[in-house]
Amino acid sequence: MREEIRIGVYICWCGNNIAKMVDVEAVSKEMQKLPDVVISRTYKYMCSDPGQDLIITDIKEQRLNRVVVAACSPRIHESTFRKTLSSAGLNPYLFQMANIREQVSWVHSSREEATLKAVSLVQGAVERVKWHEPLEKRTVEVNPATLIIGGGISGISAALEIADAGKQVYLVEKQENMGGKVACIDLTYPHLYSGQQLIHSKIDQTRSHSNIDVFQNSEVKKISGYIGNFEAEVARNGQEDIELIFGNIIVATGLKTIDAAKVENYQYGKLTDVFTSFELEEMFLKGKVAKKDGGIPKNVVIIHCVGSRNTNYHEYCSRTCCMTALKYANQLRSALPDSNIYQVYSDMRAIGKACEELYTSTAGRDVMFLSFDQQDGMPQLRKADPEDDCEMLVEMDEKLSGETIEIPADMVVLMVGMEGHDEARELGRMTGLSLCGNEFYIEKHPKLDPVATTTDGVYVVGSCQSPKDIPDSISQAKAAVARILATINVGSVEVEVTTAVVNEEACCGCQTCVKVCPYTAISFDEEKKISVVNEILCKGCGTCGSTCPNGAIRSRHFTDKQILSQIEGLMSIHKPE
Amino acid sequence: MATRVDPELKKDLKKFGIEEWNECYHCGVCTAMCTHTDKDVTFPRKTIRFLQMGLKDRLISNVDPWLCYYCGSCSDQCPRNANPGERMMVLRRYLTTVYDWTGLSKKFYTSKTWEFFFLMFIAVMVATAFLIFLPLSGEVFTNPELFINAQGGVKLNHLIDGVAPDQFVRIIEIFDWSMAAVVAGLLISNIVRMFYFVVLRDKTIKVPFYAYFTELWHLVWHFATQARFSKCEDRNYWLGHWLLMSGYTIMFIMIVVALPQFQIEEIKEWYHWQRLLGYYATFGILFFLIYVTIKRINREDVKSKYTHSSDWLFIIMLGLTVLTGILTHVFRIYGWPATTYVMYLLHLIVLIPMILVEVPFSKWSHLAYRPFAVYFDQLKQYKV
């Protein structure tokens, strides 16, 4: 026998945002007519304190056990109203929101039709909320250790920060040595500090820190578990398996440079003195900039955006190359005072502190800037004839002058773009991270939550999320650390309850759900021959439920009954003829 | 055909006054400001770009620097302080040396020493030749009244020992004409070179024969009026410059073409046309000269801020010429024969080197290059 349903419906004006296009009073009156609706009201700002108090009072006085709020997007205020229900002693899941602002008032121009649509949406919510069930939030304990994958500047910065706070860190580095890309560069921009000094002191601190266990030449083979309680298998030197237990994961795997040979017009690997930017770094580190034959180049041409900002390769900007190229100009001007230095660029992007200043000061050091168009002005490289008085010629349509020009070159430096590692997808699968389409990991929210991911307890920092410079990587690393230390401090975390549940009797063991789950939350119980949902990992996306051929998986808070009732409610409104 | 960029060009241009050239990032504010911007909206930005890229050929075939009158609006408004106005000025100096086949222009612009010694050399030559061949009559000191005319002024053409007055005027006249011929010859040969660089060598144009004549009026019109200059925002400069130019032209006609009517023994009434024209010319030149000198000293507007040594030299030489000319005239009227002779000689000592250096090789050559640039620019409209 079901309890008596007593629904309260609240229509928000949102000041004028909703009320100017939707006849809120009419919507309210329509709702009043529905069965089980005890009370229906409108208010100027439902989310305000008086608005919420209105709901609380009604819940208490009218003995409401279901609440519908028709206002803005649930992304904005669903959690607000759930808390309102909680404070009135009602389970927060006995609530449904109808979006009549973004979906109605902001996008329609006929008041009559907008009102009708609002009625339909709110009615759908009313029909749905009748079938809502109380759900209880759960918490899990957090293991205070952290696994950091990647020992570049981001991983090291995060490791030191956590370790200094007195917590255990396991740092897994795939390479022989830590340091990542920063260890490959001579000077950093914009202040031309030594990258080596910067990274090596950090590496030493990391190695000697009593709270950090460093596993070099190691790879994570398997990760299981969930926030607060992860387990991993790590293979060191390709064999010896190490098992680790930890509560949070920081993915700091960085990026790699694109293969310059792919950008065919620059003849990398075919013409002798075409180098990548990292090969030039190596020359600076060794202390001698020279051509392959050891000769001193007279004309050095630095070509930007090699494989970046071009739909044939990568559409995105690799972020650090412009400033690195300017840094090269400065270094070359000092190393080869008599050389001619050319910057062949597409757009000069001098974002970041002191970067515009670097551009201005570099421009004053006898550097020629030549601009090309990514669509139809790509520079072409060819071997020069003997009478040309140089080794190679770069021919291009110069954008700012409209002239077709040739640039004499004895050394060409390609500012190679950055891309995600080939293994990014595999590691993403292990850690439950998604890629954004460019082999870079997706953060939870591009603006509001740039370090967390859709898998709780897993954070992305540094260049594995997108190409970044050193300060940005470190900022992100430290932001992730703050989040992790906060959860460690609390000792437990709340986990989502709107998860999938397997009806063990109906499950036939086909494992379709295991394959489709994007969060690796479903495993197969070999003994019982049924699927098992890890409710901590499950995000309640519903993919499994919709794929299950037997209807054996039910998504809490998104049951078939709830969704079908909502649809019925929506469809029962007819436009008056 | 691709044009080769040349970073070395910058080193050449440094001597003409360019320190840095990368400030400009081609936002186009200069183009938006300039009243001379035409349909393709590249003036003056495109020239600045050629400069940055070291496209020497493009710069040489480009007349845009001559079509700019340096009002300074572009430089005032430039968000990068790239100073396009001054760049155009520097390029005019550079182009003058490019057109000049003797190489003297480049020497004068890039070496103050060279210019100074050349001026001194001519000055000494003039003084020596004059003192040897046209010495002052000794009677000036024994019988000064012989040299005073009915009006109480000096009989200028009687001052030379052993040379009859007619003969003296004739000698000066012949000298004037020969000097005009030399200067014009140099200037014309340079204009021919300019024509070659700007029009003949440009493969993107094909000028029909008749156009050389139909477009010729631009040359005459712009020479006489500087109409293009008058389109600049600040018209004071145009007016002042026109005063100077007209004064100079009148003076030129009087001392070359009409010397026998101008350098006469009798002193006419002040309102006689010959004296009035002389006064107008002197006023015109002096007025603008003082105006720009004050501006250049105060350095208040962009145009007057960056004075090259060649600009100062021009102002000083022209100022001294006018000053000695006025003094010669004053001493003559007051009837001081010896002082008049000395001042007349000083006048020539300044005037002749100035004309020989400035007109064919230096700043003054713009009197020809500017109107020809307008003419050539019209010819360049005949695209292939």
Interface residues (C-beta under 8 A of the other chain):
Chain A: N340 Y342 M348 A363 G364 D366 V367 M368 F369 L370 E395 E398 L400 S401 G402 E403 T404 I405 E406 I407 P408
Chain B: M1 A2 T3 R4 V5 P7 E8 K10 E20 N22 E23 Y25 H26 K46 R49 F50 Q52 M53 G54 L55 R58
